Amino acid sequence: MPLTAIWIASALLALIAEFFSGTFYLLVVAVAMLCGGAAAWLGAPEASQYVIASIAGVAGVALVYGYKRRHPRAPFQPRADDPDLGQPVQVLHAPASGHLRVQYRGAAWDAAPVDGAPLETGATAYIVGRDGNLLKISSTQPEQ
C-alpha cells in the first residue's frame, strides 16, 4: 500500500473517531494526517512528511486551545421553565465519589450536589438544575 493511501486512511479513521468523541482535537489530528498525505502525494521524502504532519498537528492544537481559551463555556444556567426545579428528592446512595443516586418520581436518578454540602443516605435534597439526565441537587430549597 502506498504511503499516501496510509496517510489518507489514517486521516479518515481519525475523522470517524472525531464524530464519536465530539472534540476538535481528533479533527486536528485528521487534518495533520491529511497534510502528511498531501506531502506524500507531492513526492516529499518520508521524513519530511512526518515533519509536515507534526507541524500541522501542533499548529492545529494551538489554534483549538486558543479558541477554547477565548470562548469559554457559559456557566450552568438552570432553565426557568423546568417543572423539576425545586422538587424534593430522597438520597438513596451517597458514595464518597460525589455522584449520588436519588429517588425522584418513582425512579432512581443520578445526581450531583452543587453546593458542596455533604448529603447522607436518606437525606432530602432539592433539584436546582439538570445536565441531561443528571440532576443537579442542593441541600437547601431554591427560591422560586
DSSP file with accessible surface (Angstrom, degrees, kcal/mol):
  #  RESIDUE AA STRUCTURE BP1 BP2  ACC     N-H-->O    O-->H-N    N-H-->O    O-->H-N    TCO  KAPPA ALPHA  PHI   PSI    X-CA   Y-CA   Z-CA
    1    1 A M              0   0  171      0, 0.0     5,-0.1     0, 0.0     0, 0.0   0.000 360.0 360.0 360.0 128.7    0.0    0.0    0.0
    2    2 A P     >  -     0   0   92      0, 0.0     4,-1.6     0, 0.0     3,-0.3  -0.263 360.0-118.1 -63.7 152.7    1.5    3.4   -1.0
    3    3 A L  H  > S+     0   0   52      1,-0.2     4,-2.4     2,-0.2     5,-0.2   0.849 113.0  60.5 -62.1 -33.0    2.3    5.8    1.8
    4    4 A T  H  > S+     0   0   35      1,-0.2     4,-2.4     2,-0.2    -1,-0.2   0.928 104.6  49.0 -60.4 -43.0   -0.2    8.3    0.5
    5    5 A A  H  > S+     0   0   36     -3,-0.3     4,-2.8     1,-0.2     5,-0.2   0.877 109.2  52.5 -66.2 -36.2   -3.0    5.8    1.0
    6    6 A I  H  X S+     0   0   72     -4,-1.6     4,-2.5     2,-0.2    -1,-0.2   0.929 110.2  48.3 -65.4 -43.7   -1.8    5.1    4.5
    7    7 A W  H  X S+     0   0   29     -4,-2.4     4,-2.2     2,-0.2    -2,-0.2   0.940 115.1  44.4 -60.2 -46.9   -1.9    8.8    5.4
    8    8 A I  H  X S+     0   0   70     -4,-2.4     4,-2.5     2,-0.2    -2,-0.2   0.908 112.9  50.5 -69.4 -39.5   -5.3    9.3    4.0
    9    9 A A  H  X S+     0   0   42     -4,-2.8     4,-2.3     1,-0.2    -1,-0.2   0.919 111.4  49.4 -63.7 -40.4   -6.8    6.1    5.6
   10   10 A S  H  X S+     0   0   44     -4,-2.5     4,-2.3    -5,-0.2    -2,-0.2   0.896 109.7  51.8 -64.7 -39.1   -5.4    7.2    8.9
   11   11 A A  H  X S+     0   0    8     -4,-2.2     4,-2.3     1,-0.2    -2,-0.2   0.915 109.7  49.4 -63.8 -40.7   -6.9   10.6    8.5
   12   12 A L  H  X S+     0   0   97     -4,-2.5     4,-2.5     2,-0.2    -2,-0.2   0.905 109.9  50.8 -66.0 -39.7  -10.3    9.1    7.7
   13   13 A L  H  X S+     0   0  120     -4,-2.3     4,-2.4     2,-0.2    -2,-0.2   0.921 111.3  48.1 -63.4 -41.6  -10.1    6.9   10.8
   14   14 A A  H  X S+     0   0   11     -4,-2.3     4,-2.0     2,-0.2    -2,-0.2   0.891 111.0  51.6 -65.4 -36.8   -9.3    9.9   13.0
   15   15 A L  H  X S+     0   0   56     -4,-2.3     4,-1.7     2,-0.2    -2,-0.2   0.914 109.4  49.0 -66.4 -41.1  -12.2   11.8   11.4
   16   16 A I  H  X S+     0   0   88     -4,-2.5     4,-1.1     1,-0.2    -2,-0.2   0.928 110.7  50.4 -63.9 -42.1  -14.6    8.9   12.1
   17   17 A A  H  X S+     0   0   41     -4,-2.4     4,-1.8     1,-0.2     3,-0.4   0.871 105.6  58.2 -63.2 -33.9  -13.3    8.8   15.7
   18   18 A E  H  X S+     0   0   20     -4,-2.0     4,-2.6     1,-0.2     5,-0.3   0.892  99.4  57.5 -62.5 -38.8  -13.9   12.6   15.9
   19   19 A F  H  < S+     0   0  150     -4,-1.7    -1,-0.2     1,-0.2    -2,-0.2   0.847 111.6  42.3 -61.2 -32.8  -17.6   12.1   15.0
   20   20 A F  H  < S+     0   0  179     -4,-1.1    -1,-0.2    -3,-0.4    -2,-0.2   0.787 118.5  42.9 -84.0 -29.2  -18.0    9.8   18.0
   21   21 A S  H  < S-     0   0   59     -4,-1.8    -2,-0.2     2,-0.1    -3,-0.2   0.836  86.4-145.7 -89.7 -36.5  -15.9   11.9   20.5
   22   22 A G     <  +     0   0   61     -4,-2.6     2,-0.3     1,-0.3    -3,-0.1   0.646  55.7 121.8  80.9  13.3  -17.1   15.4   19.7
   23   23 A T        -     0   0   52     -5,-0.3     4,-0.4     1,-0.1    -1,-0.3  -0.730  63.6-135.7-102.8 160.1  -13.8   17.1   20.4
   24   24 A F  S  > S+     0   0  109     -2,-0.3     4,-1.9     1,-0.2     5,-0.1   0.614  91.9  79.9 -87.3 -10.3  -11.9   19.2   17.9
   25   25 A Y  H  > S+     0   0   78      1,-0.2     4,-2.1     2,-0.2    -1,-0.2   0.894  91.7  48.6 -68.5 -38.5   -8.5   17.6   18.8
   26   26 A L  H  > S+     0   0   55      2,-0.2     4,-2.4     1,-0.2    -1,-0.2   0.832 107.9  56.5 -69.9 -28.2   -9.1   14.5   16.7
   27   27 A L  H  > S+     0   0   62     -4,-0.4     4,-2.5     2,-0.2    -2,-0.2   0.910 106.2  50.4 -64.6 -40.3  -10.2   16.7   13.8
   28   28 A V  H  X S+     0   0   15     -4,-1.9     4,-2.7     2,-0.2    -2,-0.2   0.920 109.6  50.4 -62.5 -42.8   -6.8   18.4   14.1
   29   29 A V  H  X S+     0   0   57     -4,-2.1     4,-2.6     2,-0.2    -2,-0.2   0.919 110.1  50.5 -61.7 -42.5   -5.1   15.0   14.0
   30   30 A A  H  X S+     0   0    8     -4,-2.4     4,-2.2     2,-0.2    -2,-0.2   0.924 111.8  46.8 -62.5 -42.9   -7.1   14.1   10.9
   31   31 A V  H  X S+     0   0   76     -4,-2.5     4,-2.3     2,-0.2    -2,-0.2   0.909 111.2  52.2 -66.3 -39.4   -6.1   17.4    9.2
   32   32 A A  H  X S+     0   0    8     -4,-2.7     4,-2.1     1,-0.2    -2,-0.2   0.919 110.4  47.8 -62.7 -42.0   -2.4   16.8   10.2
   33   33 A M  H  X S+     0   0   50     -4,-2.6     4,-2.4     1,-0.2    -1,-0.2   0.875 109.3  53.7 -66.4 -35.3   -2.5   13.3    8.7
   34   34 A L  H  X S+     0   0   95     -4,-2.2     4,-2.5     2,-0.2    -1,-0.2   0.886 106.6  52.2 -65.4 -37.0   -4.1   14.7    5.6
   35   35 A C  H  X S+     0   0   45     -4,-2.3     4,-2.2     2,-0.2    -2,-0.2   0.902 109.1  50.0 -64.6 -40.0   -1.2   17.2    5.3
   36   36 A G  H  X S+     0   0    0     -4,-2.1     4,-2.2     2,-0.2    -2,-0.2   0.899 110.8  50.0 -62.9 -39.9    1.2   14.3    5.6
   37   37 A G  H  X S+     0   0    1     -4,-2.4     4,-2.6     2,-0.2    -2,-0.2   0.885 108.7  51.5 -65.2 -39.1   -0.7   12.6    2.9
   38   38 A A  H  X S+     0   0   48     -4,-2.5     4,-2.1     2,-0.2    -2,-0.2   0.909 109.5  50.4 -64.3 -39.3   -0.6   15.7    0.7
   39   39 A A  H  <>S+     0   0    7     -4,-2.2     5,-2.7     1,-0.2     4,-0.3   0.907 111.3  48.6 -65.0 -39.2    3.2   15.8    1.2
   40   40 A A  H ><5S+     0   0   13     -4,-2.2     3,-1.3     1,-0.2    -2,-0.2   0.911 110.1  51.5 -65.7 -40.8    3.5   12.1    0.2
   41   41 A W  H 3<5S+     0   0  192     -4,-2.6    -1,-0.2     1,-0.3    -2,-0.2   0.857 107.5  52.9 -64.3 -35.5    1.4   12.7   -2.9
   42   42 A L  T 3<5S-     0   0  136     -4,-2.1    -1,-0.3    -5,-0.2    -2,-0.2   0.491 122.9-107.0 -79.8  -3.5    3.6   15.6   -3.9
   43   43 A G  T < 5 +     0   0   62     -3,-1.3    -3,-0.2    -4,-0.3    -2,-0.1   0.664  60.2 161.0  92.0  17.5    6.6   13.3   -3.6
   44   44 A A      < -     0   0   26     -5,-2.7    -1,-0.2    -6,-0.2     5,-0.1  -0.385  48.7 -96.0 -68.9 148.8    8.2   14.7   -0.4
   45   45 A P     >  -     0   0   85      0, 0.0     4,-1.9     0, 0.0     3,-0.3  -0.248  37.0-108.2 -61.0 157.1   10.7   12.3    1.4
   46   46 A E  H  > S+     0   0  103      1,-0.2     4,-1.8     2,-0.2     5,-0.2   0.889 118.7  53.0 -58.8 -41.3    9.2   10.3    4.2
   47   47 A A  H  > S+     0   0   69      1,-0.2     4,-2.1     2,-0.2    -1,-0.2   0.901 108.1  51.7 -62.2 -38.7   11.0   12.3    6.9
   48   48 A S  H  > S+     0   0   51     -3,-0.3     4,-2.9     1,-0.2    -1,-0.2   0.868 104.9  56.7 -66.3 -34.6    9.6   15.5    5.5
   49   49 A Q  H  X S+     0   0   11     -4,-1.9     4,-2.5     1,-0.2    -1,-0.2   0.923 108.2  47.1 -61.3 -43.8    6.1   14.0    5.6
   50   50 A Y  H  X S+     0   0  109     -4,-1.8     4,-2.4     2,-0.2    -2,-0.2   0.901 112.8  49.2 -64.3 -41.0    6.4   13.3    9.3
   51   51 A V  H  X S+     0   0   82     -4,-2.1     4,-2.8     2,-0.2     5,-0.2   0.933 112.1  48.0 -65.2 -44.1    7.7   16.8    9.9
   52   52 A I  H  X S+     0   0   71     -4,-2.9     4,-2.6     1,-0.2     5,-0.2   0.935 113.3  47.5 -63.5 -44.4    4.9   18.5    7.9
   53   53 A A  H  X S+     0   0   12     -4,-2.5     4,-2.4    -5,-0.2    -1,-0.2   0.914 113.1  49.5 -63.2 -40.0    2.2   16.4    9.7
   54   54 A S  H  X S+     0   0   76     -4,-2.4     4,-2.7     2,-0.2     5,-0.2   0.924 111.3  47.7 -65.8 -44.2    3.8   17.2   13.1
   55   55 A I  H  X S+     0   0  111     -4,-2.8     4,-2.6     1,-0.2     5,-0.2   0.929 113.0  48.9 -63.3 -42.6    3.9   20.9   12.4
   56   56 A A  H  X S+     0   0   28     -4,-2.6     4,-2.5    -5,-0.2    -2,-0.2   0.910 112.4  49.2 -63.4 -39.9    0.3   20.9   11.2
   57   57 A G  H  X S+     0   0   15     -4,-2.4     4,-2.6    -5,-0.2     5,-0.2   0.936 112.6  45.6 -65.4 -46.0   -0.8   19.0   14.3
   58   58 A V  H  X S+     0   0  106     -4,-2.7     4,-2.4     2,-0.2    -2,-0.2   0.928 114.6  48.5 -64.9 -42.3    1.0   21.3   16.7
   59   59 A A  H  X S+     0   0   51     -4,-2.6     4,-2.3    -5,-0.2    -2,-0.2   0.921 112.5  49.0 -64.0 -41.1   -0.4   24.4   14.9
   60   60 A G  H  X S+     0   0   14     -4,-2.5     4,-2.6    -5,-0.2     5,-0.2   0.916 110.6  49.1 -65.2 -42.6   -3.9   22.9   14.9
   61   61 A V  H  X S+     0   0   63     -4,-2.6     4,-2.9     1,-0.2     5,-0.2   0.917 110.8  51.5 -63.6 -39.4   -3.8   22.1   18.6
   62   62 A A  H  X S+     0   0   61     -4,-2.4     4,-2.5    -5,-0.2    -2,-0.2   0.912 110.7  48.7 -63.6 -39.7   -2.5   25.6   19.4
   63   63 A L  H  X S+     0   0  127     -4,-2.3     4,-2.4     2,-0.2    -2,-0.2   0.929 113.6  45.5 -65.5 -45.2   -5.4   27.1   17.4
   64   64 A V  H  X S+     0   0   20     -4,-2.6     4,-2.7     2,-0.2     5,-0.2   0.928 113.6  49.8 -64.9 -42.6   -8.0   24.9   19.1
   65   65 A Y  H  X S+     0   0  135     -4,-2.9     4,-2.0    -5,-0.2    -2,-0.2   0.933 112.2  48.0 -62.1 -43.8   -6.5   25.6   22.5
   66   66 A G  H  X S+     0   0   16     -4,-2.5     4,-2.2    -5,-0.2    -1,-0.2   0.905 111.8  49.8 -63.9 -40.7   -6.5   29.4   21.8
   67   67 A Y  H  X S+     0   0  121     -4,-2.4     4,-1.8     1,-0.2    -2,-0.2   0.938 111.7  47.3 -63.7 -46.1  -10.1   29.3   20.6
   68   68 A K  H  < S+     0   0   93     -4,-2.7    -1,-0.2     1,-0.2    -2,-0.2   0.845 111.8  51.5 -65.4 -31.9  -11.3   27.4   23.6
   69   69 A R  H  < S+     0   0  185     -4,-2.0    -1,-0.2    -5,-0.2    -2,-0.2   0.881 113.2  43.7 -71.7 -37.4   -9.5   29.8   25.9
   70   70 A R  H  < S+     0   0  166     -4,-2.2    -2,-0.2     1,-0.2    -1,-0.2   0.736 120.8  41.9 -77.2 -24.4  -11.0   32.9   24.2
   71   71 A H  S  < S-     0   0  103     -4,-1.8    -1,-0.2    -5,-0.2     3,-0.1  -0.625  79.7-176.4-123.9  72.8  -14.5   31.3   24.2
   72   72 A P        -     0   0  100      0, 0.0    -3,-0.1     0, 0.0     2,-0.1  -0.273  36.9 -91.9 -68.4 157.2  -15.1   29.5   27.5
   73   73 A R        -     0   0  238      1,-0.1     3,-0.1    -5,-0.1    -5,-0.0  -0.380  45.4-105.3 -65.8 144.9  -18.3   27.6   28.0
   74   74 A A        -     0   0   87      1,-0.1     3,-0.1    -3,-0.1    -1,-0.1  -0.436  42.8-101.1 -68.5 142.7  -21.1   29.5   29.6
   75   75 A P        -     0   0  100      0, 0.0    -1,-0.1     0, 0.0     2,-0.1  -0.277  52.1 -79.3 -63.3 156.0  -21.7   28.7   33.3
   76   76 A F        -     0   0   97     -3,-0.1    55,-0.0     1,-0.0    -3,-0.0  -0.325  50.5-174.5 -60.9 126.0  -24.5   26.3   34.0
   77   77 A Q        -     0   0  146     -3,-0.1     2,-0.1    -2,-0.1    -1,-0.0  -0.976  19.8-134.0-124.2 116.0  -27.9   28.2   34.0
   78   78 A P        -     0   0   62      0, 0.0     2,-0.3     0, 0.0    51,-0.1  -0.405  28.4-108.7 -67.7 146.9  -31.0   26.3   35.0
   79   79 A R    >   -     0   0  157      1,-0.1     3,-1.2    51,-0.1     6,-0.2  -0.599  17.4-143.4 -76.4 134.9  -34.0   26.7   32.8
   80   80 A A  T 3  S+     0   0  107     -2,-0.3    -1,-0.1     1,-0.2     5,-0.0   0.777  98.2  53.7 -70.3 -25.1  -36.7   28.8   34.3
   81   81 A D  T 3  S+     0   0  110      3,-0.0    -1,-0.2     2,-0.0    -2,-0.0   0.305  75.8 121.5 -95.4  12.2  -39.5   26.7   32.8
   82   82 A D    X   -     0   0   15     -3,-1.2     3,-1.2     1,-0.2     0, 0.0  -0.626  51.7-156.0 -77.2 117.1  -38.2   23.4   34.1
   83   83 A P  T 3  S+     0   0  103      0, 0.0    -1,-0.2     0, 0.0    -3,-0.0   0.676  88.0  64.8 -69.7 -13.2  -41.0   21.8   36.2
   84   84 A D  T >  S+     0   0    8      2,-0.1     3,-2.1     3,-0.0    43,-0.3   0.691  73.3 112.8 -82.0 -17.2  -38.5   19.8   38.2
   85   85 A L  T <  S+     0   0   34     -3,-1.2    43,-0.2     1,-0.3    45,-0.0  -0.310  85.7  11.8 -60.8 131.3  -36.7   22.8   39.7
   86   86 A G  T 3  S+     0   0    2     41,-3.7    -1,-0.3     1,-0.3    42,-0.1   0.345  92.0 136.9  86.3  -6.4  -37.3   22.9   43.5
   87   87 A Q    <   -     0   0   86     -3,-2.1    40,-2.2    40,-0.2    -1,-0.3  -0.492  55.2-116.5 -75.9 141.5  -38.8   19.4   43.7
   88   88 A P  E     -A  126   0A  67      0, 0.0     2,-0.3     0, 0.0    38,-0.2  -0.465  30.1-171.2 -78.5 149.0  -37.5   17.3   46.7
   89   89 A V  E     -A  125   0A   2     36,-2.7    36,-2.3    -2,-0.1     2,-0.5  -0.950  19.7-128.7-132.7 154.4  -35.6   14.1   46.2
   90   90 A Q  E     -AB 124 103A  82     13,-1.7    13,-3.0    -2,-0.3     2,-0.5  -0.913  24.4-125.4-103.7 131.3  -34.5   11.3   48.6
   91   91 A V  E     + B   0 102A   3     32,-2.7    31,-3.1    -2,-0.5    11,-0.3  -0.636  30.1 176.4 -77.1 119.9  -30.9   10.3   48.6
   92   92 A L  E     +     0   0A  75      9,-3.0     2,-0.4    -2,-0.5    10,-0.2   0.832  69.2  10.6 -90.0 -40.4  -30.7    6.6   48.1
   93   93 A H  E     - B   0 101A 108      8,-1.8     8,-2.1    27,-0.1    -1,-0.3  -0.982  57.3-173.8-146.6 128.5  -26.9    6.1   47.9
   94   94 A A        -     0   0   31     -2,-0.4    27,-0.2     6,-0.2     6,-0.1  -0.711  14.2-178.1-126.5  80.8  -24.2    8.6   48.7
   95   95 A P    >   -     0   0   44      0, 0.0     3,-1.2     0, 0.0    -2,-0.0  -0.273  41.5-108.2 -73.1 167.2  -20.7    7.2   47.8
   96   96 A A  T 3  S+     0   0  113      1,-0.2    -2,-0.0     2,-0.1     0, 0.0   0.686 108.3  79.4 -69.6 -15.4  -17.5    9.2   48.5
   97   97 A S  T 3  S-     0   0   95      2,-0.2    -1,-0.2     1,-0.1     3,-0.1   0.705 104.1-119.7 -68.3 -20.0  -17.1    9.9   44.8
   98   98 A G  S <  S+     0   0   33     -3,-1.2     2,-0.5     1,-0.3    -1,-0.1   0.059  79.0 111.7 105.6 -27.8  -19.7   12.6   44.9
   99   99 A H        -     0   0  106     13,-0.1    -1,-0.3    11,-0.0     2,-0.2  -0.714  52.5-162.4 -82.4 130.6  -22.2   11.2   42.4
  100  100 A L  E     - C   0 111A   8     11,-3.0    11,-2.4    -2,-0.5     2,-0.5  -0.675  19.7-135.2-109.5 162.1  -25.4   10.3   44.2
  101  101 A R  E     -BC  93 110A  93     -8,-2.1    -9,-3.0    -2,-0.2    -8,-1.8  -0.983  32.5-177.8-112.8 128.8  -28.4    8.1   43.4
  102  102 A V  E     -BC  91 109A   0      7,-2.7     7,-3.0    -2,-0.5     2,-0.5  -0.904  27.4-122.9-127.5 156.4  -31.7    9.7   44.4
  103  103 A Q  E     +BC  90 108A  72    -13,-3.0   -13,-1.7    -2,-0.3     2,-0.3  -0.872  41.1 156.8 -98.5 123.6  -35.3    8.8   44.3
  104  104 A Y  E >   - C   0 107A  21      3,-2.7     3,-1.5    -2,-0.5   -15,-0.1  -0.962  65.0  -6.1-151.0 130.4  -37.5   11.1   42.2
  105  105 A R  T 3  S-     0   0  155     -2,-0.3     3,-0.1     1,-0.3   -16,-0.0   0.855 128.2 -55.4  53.3  39.3  -40.9   10.5   40.6
  106  106 A G  T 3  S+     0   0   68      1,-0.2     2,-0.3     0, 0.0    -1,-0.3   0.617 120.6  90.5  77.7  11.3  -40.7    6.8   41.5
  107  107 A A  E <  S-C  104   0A  46     -3,-1.5    -3,-2.7    -5,-0.0     2,-0.4  -0.948  77.9-110.0-137.4 157.4  -37.4    6.1   39.8
  108  108 A A  E     -C  103   0A  43     -2,-0.3     2,-0.3    -5,-0.2    -5,-0.2  -0.748  39.0-174.0 -87.7 132.2  -33.7    6.2   40.8
  109  109 A W  E     -C  102   0A  42     -7,-3.0    -7,-2.7    -2,-0.4     2,-0.3  -0.912  27.2-115.1-123.5 152.8  -31.7    9.0   39.2
  110  110 A D  E     +C  101   0A  81     23,-0.4    25,-2.4    -2,-0.3     2,-0.3  -0.659  42.3 179.7 -80.7 143.0  -28.0   10.0   39.1
  111  111 A A  E     -Cd 100 135A   0    -11,-2.4   -11,-3.0    -2,-0.3    25,-0.2  -0.970  22.4-155.6-144.6 158.1  -27.4   13.3   40.8
  112  112 A A  E     - d   0 136A  14     23,-2.5    25,-2.2    -2,-0.3     2,-0.2  -0.998  24.3-124.4-135.4 129.3  -24.5   15.6   41.6
  113  113 A P  E     - d   0 137A  43      0, 0.0    25,-0.2     0, 0.0    23,-0.0  -0.497  18.8-169.8 -72.6 142.5  -24.5   18.1   44.5
  114  114 A V  S    S+     0   0   78     23,-2.3    24,-0.2    -2,-0.2    22,-0.0   0.643  79.2  53.0-105.3 -19.2  -23.8   21.7   43.5
  115  115 A D  S    S-     0   0   65     22,-0.5    23,-0.1     2,-0.1    -1,-0.1   0.456  99.7-123.8 -99.8   0.1  -23.3   23.4   46.9
  116  116 A G        +     0   0   66      1,-0.3    22,-0.1     3,-0.0     3,-0.0   0.458  61.6 142.7  76.9  -3.2  -20.7   21.0   48.3
  117  117 A A        -     0   0   31      1,-0.1    -1,-0.3     0, 0.0     2,-0.2  -0.536  58.7-110.5 -71.5 135.7  -22.7   20.2   51.3
  118  118 A P        -     0   0  116      0, 0.0     2,-0.5     0, 0.0    -1,-0.1  -0.481  32.3-158.7 -69.2 131.7  -22.3   16.5   52.4
  119  119 A L        -     0   0   22     -2,-0.2     2,-0.2     4,-0.1     3,-0.1  -0.960   4.3-153.4-114.2 129.5  -25.5   14.6   51.8
  120  120 A E    >   -     0   0  143     -2,-0.5     3,-2.1     1,-0.1   -29,-0.2  -0.595  35.4 -81.8 -97.5 160.3  -26.1   11.3   53.6
  121  121 A T  T 3  S+     0   0   90      1,-0.3   -29,-0.2    -2,-0.2    -1,-0.1  -0.375 119.6  24.2 -58.6 132.6  -28.2    8.4   52.6
  122  122 A G  T 3  S+     0   0   44    -31,-3.1    -1,-0.3     1,-0.3   -30,-0.1   0.272  92.6 131.6  92.8 -10.1  -31.9    9.1   53.4
  123  123 A A    <   -     0   0   31     -3,-2.1   -32,-2.7   -33,-0.1     2,-0.5  -0.316  57.0-122.0 -73.4 157.4  -31.4   12.9   53.3
  124  124 A T  E     +A   90   0A  61    -34,-0.2     2,-0.3    -3,-0.1   -34,-0.2  -0.862  35.0 172.7 -99.8 134.4  -33.8   15.2   51.4
  125  125 A A  E     -A   89   0A   0    -36,-2.3   -36,-2.7    -2,-0.5     2,-0.4  -0.815  23.4-125.2-131.2 173.9  -32.3   17.4   48.7
  126  126 A Y  E     -AE  88 138A  56     12,-2.9    12,-2.4    -2,-0.3     2,-0.4  -0.966  21.0-114.4-129.2 141.8  -33.8   19.7   46.1
  127  127 A I  E     + E   0 137A   0    -40,-2.2   -41,-3.7    -2,-0.4    10,-0.2  -0.570  34.4 167.5 -75.9 127.1  -33.4   19.9   42.4
  128  128 A V  E     -     0   0A  30      8,-3.2     2,-0.3    -2,-0.4     9,-0.2   0.411  64.2 -26.4-116.9  -4.2  -31.7   23.1   41.2
  129  129 A G  E     - E   0 136A   1      7,-1.3     7,-3.1   -45,-0.1    -1,-0.3  -0.974  55.3-121.6 174.5 178.5  -30.9   22.1   37.6
  130  130 A R  E     - E   0 135A  85     -2,-0.3     2,-0.4     5,-0.3     5,-0.2  -0.994   5.0-163.8-143.0 149.6  -30.2   19.3   35.2
  131  131 A D  E >  S- E   0 134A 104      3,-2.6     3,-1.8    -2,-0.3     2,-0.4  -0.846  76.7 -59.3-129.9  89.9  -27.5   18.3   32.8
  132  132 A G  T 3  S-     0   0   59     -2,-0.4    -1,-0.0     1,-0.3     0, 0.0  -0.573 120.9 -18.0  69.5-121.7  -29.2   15.8   30.5
  133  133 A N  T 3  S+     0   0  132     -2,-0.4     2,-0.7    -3,-0.1   -23,-0.4   0.350 116.2 102.0 -96.4   4.1  -30.3   13.0   32.9
  134  134 A L  E <   - E   0 131A  34     -3,-1.8    -3,-2.6   -25,-0.1     2,-0.3  -0.813  67.2-143.0 -90.7 117.2  -28.0   14.1   35.7
  135  135 A L  E     -dE 111 130A   0    -25,-2.4   -23,-2.5    -2,-0.7     2,-0.6  -0.637   3.1-144.0 -79.5 135.5  -29.9   16.0   38.3
  136  136 A K  E     -dE 112 129A  44     -7,-3.1    -8,-3.2    -2,-0.3    -7,-1.3  -0.901  30.1-174.2 -96.2 120.1  -28.1   18.9   40.0
  137  137 A I  E     -dE 113 127A   0    -25,-2.2   -23,-2.3    -2,-0.6   -22,-0.5  -0.838  17.3-163.1-123.9 158.4  -29.2   19.0   43.6
  138  138 A S  E     - E   0 126A   9    -12,-2.4   -12,-2.9    -2,-0.3    -2,-0.0  -0.954  27.6-130.1-134.8 153.3  -28.7   21.2   46.7
  139  139 A S  S    S+     0   0   43     -2,-0.3     2,-0.4   -14,-0.2   -15,-0.1   0.667  95.4  61.3 -77.7 -15.5  -29.3   20.6   50.4
  140  140 A T  S    S-     0   0   90    -14,-0.1   -14,-0.2   -15,-0.0    -2,-0.1  -0.889  94.2-109.2-112.8 145.9  -31.3   23.8   50.6
  141  141 A Q        -     0   0  112     -2,-0.4    -2,-0.1     1,-0.1   -13,-0.1  -0.496  36.8-122.3 -72.9 130.8  -34.5   24.5   48.7
  142  142 A P        -     0   0   39      0, 0.0     2,-0.2     0, 0.0    -1,-0.1  -0.367  28.2-101.8 -71.2 155.6  -34.1   27.1   45.9
  143  143 A E              0   0  197      1,-0.1   -57,-0.0    -2,-0.0     0, 0.0  -0.546 360.0 360.0 -75.2 139.3  -36.1   30.3   45.9
  144  144 A Q              0   0  178     -2,-0.2    -1,-0.1    -3,-0.1   -58,-0.0  -0.524 360.0 360.0 -86.1 360.0  -39.0   30.1   43.4
